[in-house]
Amino acid sequence: MKTSLIIALVLGGLVLIIGIPLAVQRFLKKPLGEAVEKRYVAEQVLLRDDKANCFGRALDGVLQIRGNGVLVLAAEELFFVRALPKAEFSVPLASISKMEITKSHLGKAVPYDLLKVHFDADGQDDSVAWYLSEPAAWIERIEALKGGG
């Protein structure tokens, strides 16, 4: 095989590996942003991560669909809207019993820090974890809102 063909194949593969996820992210950015804007005015959004990766809710088990979306911290709740398939849920701050930085959730271990939130869900202990750019900052802000910081 010629060197130029090998280079073209490698570059084409890189375009697919990098380009497709970026194109999908751009395509979904508007509807996810609209879901947040329908729920909050800009002043209500205290923290926002448009590239949050949800590792799932413990009560939903290990076989649930996990995925990327937007995580918002408002004065009284954490709100997450997932891109595909579209889904959303909220965690009232008053229901949060514990927060921690971890590297695993529901059997999936990763080399980076996750924000794990333990909370009461209709009388049952539940938890959810997200990959965020600054999980410690989210803990600090939530604790301050809850009156513990």
C-alpha positions as CSV (number, residue, x, y, z in Angstrom):
1,M,0.0,0.0,0.0
2,K,1.3,3.5,-0.8
3,T,2.2,5.8,2.0
4,S,-0.2,8.5,0.7
5,L,-3.1,6.0,0.8
6,I,-2.3,5.0,4.3
7,I,-2.1,8.6,5.4
8,A,-5.4,9.4,3.7
9,L,-7.1,6.4,5.5
10,V,-5.7,7.5,8.9
11,L,-6.8,11.1,8.4
12,G,-10.2,9.9,7.2
13,G,-10.6,7.7,10.3
14,L,-9.6,10.6,12.5
15,V,-12.2,12.9,10.9
16,L,-14.9,10.2,11.5
17,I,-13.8,9.6,15.1
18,I,-13.6,13.3,16.0
19,G,-15.9,14.9,13.5
20,I,-19.1,12.8,14.0
21,P,-19.3,13.3,17.8
22,L,-18.7,17.1,17.4
23,A,-21.4,17.3,14.7
24,V,-23.8,15.4,16.9
25,Q,-23.0,17.7,19.8
26,R,-23.6,20.8,17.7
27,F,-26.9,19.4,16.4
28,L,-28.2,18.6,19.9
29,K,-26.9,21.8,21.6
30,K,-29.9,23.9,20.5
31,P,-32.7,21.5,21.7
32,L,-30.9,20.9,25.0
33,G,-30.4,24.6,25.5
34,E,-34.1,25.1,24.8
35,A,-35.1,22.6,27.4
36,V,-33.1,24.5,30.0
37,E,-34.5,27.9,28.8
38,K,-38.0,26.6,29.1
39,R,-37.5,25.7,32.7
40,Y,-35.3,28.6,33.9
41,V,-34.6,32.3,33.2
42,A,-30.8,33.0,32.9
43,E,-30.6,34.5,36.4
44,Q,-31.9,31.2,37.9
45,V,-29.0,29.1,36.5
46,L,-26.2,29.2,39.1
47,L,-24.0,26.6,37.5
48,R,-24.3,24.9,34.1
49,D,-22.3,22.2,32.3
50,D,-23.3,21.6,28.7
51,K,-21.0,18.6,28.4
52,A,-22.2,16.7,31.4
53,N,-22.1,12.9,31.1
54,C,-24.6,11.1,33.3
55,F,-23.6,7.7,34.7
56,G,-27.2,6.9,35.7
57,R,-29.4,6.7,38.7
58,A,-28.8,3.8,41.1
59,L,-32.5,2.9,41.4
60,D,-32.7,2.5,37.6
61,G,-30.0,-0.3,37.7
62,V,-26.9,-1.0,35.6
63,L,-28.7,-1.6,32.3
64,Q,-30.2,1.9,31.9
65,I,-29.4,4.2,29.1
66,R,-26.7,6.7,30.2
67,G,-25.5,9.7,28.3
68,N,-24.5,13.2,27.6
69,G,-26.5,16.3,28.3
70,V,-26.8,19.5,30.3
71,L,-26.6,19.7,34.0
72,V,-28.0,22.8,35.7
73,L,-27.8,23.9,39.3
74,A,-30.6,26.2,40.4
75,A,-31.5,27.5,43.8
76,E,-33.6,24.5,44.8
77,E,-32.6,21.7,42.4
78,L,-30.1,19.9,40.1
79,F,-31.7,19.5,36.7
80,F,-30.3,17.2,34.0
81,V,-31.6,16.8,30.4
82,R,-30.0,14.0,28.4
83,A,-29.5,14.4,24.6
84,L,-30.3,10.9,23.3
85,P,-32.8,9.5,23.9
86,K,-34.1,12.7,25.3
87,A,-34.9,12.5,29.0
88,E,-34.8,14.7,32.0
89,F,-34.9,14.5,35.7
90,S,-34.3,16.7,38.7
91,V,-32.9,16.2,42.2
92,P,-34.3,18.7,44.8
93,L,-31.4,20.0,46.8
94,A,-33.3,19.4,50.0
95,S,-33.3,15.7,49.3
96,I,-29.5,15.5,49.0
97,S,-28.0,13.6,51.9
98,K,-24.4,13.3,50.7
99,M,-22.1,14.3,47.9
100,E,-18.7,12.9,47.0
101,I,-16.0,12.7,44.3
102,T,-15.6,9.2,43.0
103,K,-14.2,7.4,40.0
104,S,-16.9,4.8,39.7
105,H,-20.7,4.4,39.7
106,L,-23.0,1.4,39.0
107,G,-20.0,-0.8,38.1
108,K,-18.4,1.6,35.6
109,A,-15.0,2.8,36.7
110,V,-13.2,5.7,35.0
111,P,-9.8,7.4,35.5
112,Y,-11.4,10.8,36.1
113,D,-13.4,12.4,38.9
114,L,-17.2,12.1,39.0
115,L,-19.7,14.1,41.1
116,K,-21.8,11.5,42.9
117,V,-24.9,12.8,44.6
118,H,-26.9,10.6,47.2
119,F,-30.5,11.7,47.7
120,D,-33.9,10.6,48.9
121,A,-36.3,9.6,46.0
122,D,-39.7,9.1,47.4
123,G,-38.4,7.4,50.6
124,Q,-35.7,5.3,48.9
125,D,-32.0,6.0,48.9
126,D,-30.8,6.8,45.4
127,S,-27.7,8.2,43.8
128,V,-26.6,9.6,40.5
129,A,-23.1,10.5,39.1
130,W,-21.9,12.8,36.5
131,Y,-18.7,13.5,34.7
132,L,-18.3,17.3,34.9
133,S,-15.4,19.7,34.2
134,E,-15.2,20.8,37.9
135,P,-17.1,18.4,40.2
136,A,-15.6,19.9,43.4
137,A,-16.9,23.4,42.5
138,W,-20.4,21.8,42.2
139,I,-20.2,20.3,45.7
140,E,-19.0,23.6,47.1
141,R,-21.8,25.6,45.5
142,I,-24.5,23.0,46.5
143,E,-23.3,22.9,50.1
144,A,-23.4,26.7,50.2
145,L,-27.0,26.6,48.9
146,K,-28.0,24.0,51.5
147,G,-26.5,26.1,54.2
148,G,-23.6,23.9,55.0
149,G,-20.8,26.0,53.5
